[in-house]
Amino acid sequence: MSKKIIKRVNEIADYIIKSKDTIRNTAKIFKVSKSTVHKDMQERLILINKNKYQKIKKIMNDHIETRHIKGGESTRQLFLRKREVAL
C-alpha cells in the first residue's frame, strides 16, 4: 500500500473519530467517493491501525442503527413541506 493511501486512510479515520460524521459527508469533505471512504475504513484501516478500526467500526454501526430514524424523519419533513405548498 502506498504512503499516500496510508496517509489518506489515517486522516479520514481521525476525522470520523473526531466528528462522528457519516461516510457520505466525509467523502464530500475529502473529495473522494463514498466507495473509497468505505473501502478505506473497512478493508485498509484494519491493516494499518487496529485500534482506530475498532473505533470506526463502532461509529459506523451506530450510524446503521439510527439510519431508519433519520430516513423516517426526512420523509415526514418532505410530506409536511408538500402539504404547506398545497395549502
N, C-alpha and C positions, 0 to 999 in steps of 0.2 A: 504494500500500500504506500502511495507516495506521501511525502511530508505535507503537501498541500491538502490532501484529503484528510489526513490525521488532524491537521490544524482546524479545518472546517468542522469536522465532527466534534472536536473539543469545544470550539466556540459555540456551536449550536446547542450542545448538551449543557454548557454553562448557562446559556441564555434561557433555555427551557426550565432548568432547575431554579434559576433566579426568578423568572417571571411567571412560571406555570402556564405559559402560553400554548395555544394549540399548534398542531403541525401546519395547518393552513396559514395561520398568521406568521408563524416562524419562517415558512417558505417565502412569504412575501417580503419579510424584513431582510432575509439573507439572499434574496433574488435567485433562488433555486426552486426546483419543482417540489411538489408535495412528496412525490415518489422518492426523490433524492433525500429529503429530510427523513422520511420513514425508513429508507434503507440504511441511512447513516445511523439512526437511533436503534434499529432492530438488529442489524447484522454487523455493522462495523464497530460500534461503540463497545460491544462486549469483548471484542478482541483488543481494544485499546485500553479501556478502563472499566473493570467490572463494578466498582463502587458507583460510578456515575450511571452505569447501565441500570443498576437496581433502582436508583432514584428516578430515572427517566421512566422505567417500566411502571413504577407506582403512579407517577403523574399521568401517563397515558391510560392506565387502567381507570383512574378516576375520571378522565375525560370520557371514556367509553361508557362508564356507569351513569354519567349525567347527560349524555347527548340526547336521549329521548325526551328529557325535561326541556332542554334548550330548544329542540325542534318543535315540541308542542307549544311552547311559549311564542316562538316565531310565527307559527301558523295562527295562533289566537290573535296576535297583533295584526297579521295580514287581514284577517276577516274583519277585525274592528275598523281598520282603515277603509276597507271596501264598503262597509256599512255607512261610515261617515260620508263618503263620497256620494253614495246613493241617496242620502237624505238631502 
